[in-house]
Amino acid sequence: MNTSELGWFKSSYSSAQGDDCVEVAVTEQTVHVRDSKDVARRPFAVGHKSWVHFVGFAARA
């Protein structure tokens, strides 16, 4: 899959300047994550279950 074709979005907590943020794109099988400052770098992907665990952990931190 060409990740440039994915529907990337940033968190609503991102600053107005758009810096220091990650972008996420969700597909049926995976959640793709990339650095918004370096979109040329290959993103990584995790399964939905792993993403839910990560977001839950981050919310508690």
MIDOSE-1310 file (N, C-alpha, C; in nm, 2 decimals, decimal comma, always signed):
residues 61
mnts	+0,08/-0,12/+0,00/+0,00/+0,00/+0,00/+0,09/+0,12/+0,00; +0,05/+0,22/-0,08/+0,12/+0,35/-0,09/+0,07/+0,43/+0,02; +0,15/+0,46/+0,12/+0,10/+0,53/+0,24/+0,07/+0,68/+0,21; +0,12/+0,73/+0,10/+0,08/+0,87/+0,07/-0,07/+0,88/+0,03
elgw	-0,13/+0,77/+0,00/-0,27/+0,77/-0,04/-0,37/+0,76/+0,08; -0,31/+0,74/+0,20/-0,39/+0,72/+0,32/-0,45/+0,86/+0,37; -0,55/+0,85/+0,44/-0,61/+0,97/+0,50/-0,55/+1,00/+0,63; -0,44/+1,08/+0,63/-0,37/+1,11/+0,75/-0,44/+1,22/+0,83
fkss	-0,43/+1,21/+0,96/-0,49/+1,32/+1,05/-0,40/+1,34/+1,17; -0,41/+1,46/+1,23/-0,33/+1,50/+1,35/-0,43/+1,50/+1,46; -0,38/+1,49/+1,58/-0,45/+1,51/+1,70/-0,51/+1,65/+1,71; -0,63/+1,65/+1,78/-0,69/+1,79/+1,80/-0,61/+1,86/+1,91
yssa	-0,51/+1,80/+1,97/-0,42/+1,86/+2,07/-0,30/+1,92/+2,00; -0,29/+1,91/+1,87/-0,17/+1,97/+1,80/-0,17/+2,12/+1,81; -0,05/+2,17/+1,81/-0,04/+2,32/+1,82/-0,08/+2,38/+1,69; -0,12/+2,51/+1,69/-0,16/+2,58/+1,57/-0,05/+2,58/+1,46
qgdd	+0,08/+2,57/+1,51/+0,19/+2,57/+1,41/+0,20/+2,44/+1,34; +0,14/+2,34/+1,39/+0,15/+2,20/+1,33/+0,28/+2,13/+1,36; +0,36/+2,18/+1,45/+0,48/+2,11/+1,48/+0,47/+2,01/+1,60; +0,58/+1,93/+1,61/+0,58/+1,84/+1,73/+0,46/+1,75/+1,74
cvev	+0,43/+1,68/+1,63/+0,31/+1,60/+1,63/+0,33/+1,48/+1,55; +0,25/+1,38/+1,58/+0,24/+1,26/+1,49/+0,11/+1,27/+1,41; +0,11/+1,20/+1,30/-0,01/+1,18/+1,22/-0,04/+1,03/+1,22; -0,17/+1,01/+1,21/-0,22/+0,87/+1,21/-0,32/+0,85/+1,09
avte	-0,31/+0,73/+1,03/-0,40/+0,69/+0,93/-0,45/+0,55/+0,96; -0,58/+0,53/+0,96/-0,64/+0,40/+1,00/-0,69/+0,33/+0,87; -0,66/+0,20/+0,86/-0,71/+0,11/+0,76/-0,79/+0,00/+0,83; -0,84/-0,09/+0,75/-0,92/-0,20/+0,81/-0,83/-0,29/+0,89
qtvh	-0,70/-0,30/+0,85/-0,61/-0,40/+0,92/-0,51/-0,33/+1,02; -0,48/-0,21/+0,99/-0,37/-0,15/+1,07/-0,39/+0,00/+1,10; -0,31/+0,05/+1,19/-0,30/+0,19/+1,22/-0,16/+0,24/+1,19; -0,15/+0,33/+1,09/-0,02/+0,38/+1,05/+0,01/+0,51/+1,13
vrds	+0,14/+0,52/+1,16/+0,18/+0,64/+1,24/+0,31/+0,70/+1,18; +0,31/+0,83/+1,17/+0,43/+0,90/+1,11/+0,46/+1,03/+1,18; +0,58/+1,08/+1,17/+0,62/+1,21/+1,22/+0,57/+1,32/+1,12; +0,50/+1,41/+1,17/+0,44/+1,52/+1,09/+0,55/+1,61/+1,03
kdva	+0,67/+1,61/+1,09/+0,78/+1,70/+1,04/+0,86/+1,63/+0,94; +0,84/+1,50/+0,93/+0,93/+1,42/+0,83/+0,84/+1,31/+0,76; +0,75/+1,36/+0,68/+0,66/+1,27/+0,61/+0,72/+1,18/+0,51; +0,85/+1,22/+0,47/+0,92/+1,14/+0,37/+0,97/+1,01/+0,44
rrpf	+0,99/+1,01/+0,57/+1,03/+0,89/+0,64/+0,92/+0,79/+0,64; +0,95/+0,66/+0,63/+0,85/+0,56/+0,62/+0,78/+0,55/+0,76; +0,65/+0,55/+0,75/+0,57/+0,53/+0,88/+0,58/+0,39/+0,93; +0,54/+0,37/+1,05/+0,52/+0,23/+1,10/+0,38/+0,20/+1,12
avgh	+0,35/+0,07/+1,13/+0,21/+0,03/+1,14/+0,19/-0,07/+1,25; +0,08/-0,06/+1,32/+0,05/-0,16/+1,43/-0,09/-0,20/+1,41; -0,12/-0,31/+1,47/-0,26/-0,36/+1,47/-0,35/-0,28/+1,56; -0,48/-0,29/+1,53/-0,58/-0,21/+1,61/-0,57/-0,24/+1,76
kswv	-0,56/-0,36/+1,80/-0,55/-0,40/+1,94/-0,43/-0,33/+2,01; -0,32/-0,34/+1,94/-0,20/-0,27/+2,00/-0,22/-0,12/+2,01; -0,28/-0,06/+1,91/-0,30/+0,08/+1,91/-0,39/+0,12/+2,03; -0,50/+0,04/+2,05/-0,59/+0,07/+2,16/-0,52/+0,06/+2,29
hfvg	-0,43/-0,04/+2,31/-0,35/-0,05/+2,43/-0,26/+0,07/+2,45; -0,19/+0,11/+2,34/-0,10/+0,23/+2,35/-0,18/+0,36/+2,39; -0,29/+0,38/+2,32/-0,36/+0,51/+2,35/-0,41/+0,50/+2,49; -0,46/+0,39/+2,54/-0,50/+0,38/+2,68/-0,39/+0,40/+2,78
faar	-0,27/+0,35/+2,75/-0,16/+0,38/+2,83/-0,12/+0,52/+2,83; -0,12/+0,59/+2,72/-0,08/+0,73/+2,70/-0,18/+0,82/+2,78; -0,31/+0,78/+2,78/-0,41/+0,86/+2,84/-0,39/+0,85/+2,99; -0,34/+0,74/+3,05/-0,32/+0,73/+3,19/-0,19/+0,79/+3,24
a	-0,10/+0,82/+3,15/+0,03/+0,87/+3,18/+0,02/+1,02/+3,22
